[in-house]
């Protein structure tokens, strides 16, 4: 202990958009307490590794990273290392044993108390300097906490936390607790402030975002109100549950100009028996009806999805049903996963003989990826030659390029520079890798001077 107060905090986030948003929230809480937020671990007095628990792979990566960061304690013995988020919640105090250099373990409902926890740790040293904050509480809806937004282009806005579903593969309800919805007026107030700062795109976040309801504000009403906030040009939301895709929601999407023509609709499997054992609470037919309803209202909509292969007991022919569904829907993008057993989830209690071998799971995953990528490439190749509106986000990999996104959420590289972030341009798609596009910037239908 040298008596100096840790003032510089570094937050490193893994996992989903909700986690990115939580990372910004922790930064906001710490900044509000006078911490300076720094962008590298080496500069920091406090390092928070904000973790994901969705698959085993995500957790292994984090443990490796924490081990690496621990090395910094050699030159900075007062360094505080915290592990936050879903993996922290899942492993709890066990993490303090597994990773001896970790000082603080904090689950997703503890962030309000982060400064207090750090203040408690500061005067302690060695083995005494260990603290876990792991209670999940129905009262914590993050009211009044402001995120420190890193992007000046788009903002993630959590409107709901936790989840009331019990999909049998999923750890989320156990690490994030029950569904809690934020007050609509507070959400709208936050989005008005975001718009006043010049941010034009918002993405509403929730584990099953479209099951949002607060008093007489169901999700479609909130979405409509958000879409009508002055200055907001693009609204997205993620991830919806198929069962809460209602005619009202589809109407709002179709009617409100600001709501983008993209829906991420996790299907998980194309087989009814598997869906039932996953407790997804829909069938292939009812999922297809939702897809049809969305497409009828918005013919140009892009659809993306999440799919798990090798769920316990999934037979080859049931896996084939998933391939069939994918070929029928033709998703613009699919995020595909091999089932990863998560301790404490119901699927791990299925008879051991049912488990799909790792090799078989990998083989199914590869076959699925081949089909989904093929479809994606076909769809995208057909879009080459069209003109799209891009919101430019950040510089690209190559000097003199910037990355933008279409309303349909396709990633596009165009000539440009960092100062273009936040601008809307129209662009002609000239080629595709299959997944992303290259485009020419247009102004009044012509390429910009000096841009080839
Ligand atoms: N194994 C593999 N994939 C999973 N997902 C959630 N839990 C698991 C698991 N145990 C996937 C689902 C979800 C996405 C975020 O992660 O497809 O939609």
Boltz pocket constraint, residues with backbone or C-beta under 6 A from the ligand:
constraints:
  - pocket:
      binder: B
      contacts: [[A, 54], [A, 55], [A, 169], [A, 170], [A, 171], [A, 266], [A, 268], [A, 306], [A, 307], [A, 308], [A, 335], [A, 337], [A, 338], [A, 339], [A, 340], [A, 341], [A, 342]]
      max_distance: 6.0
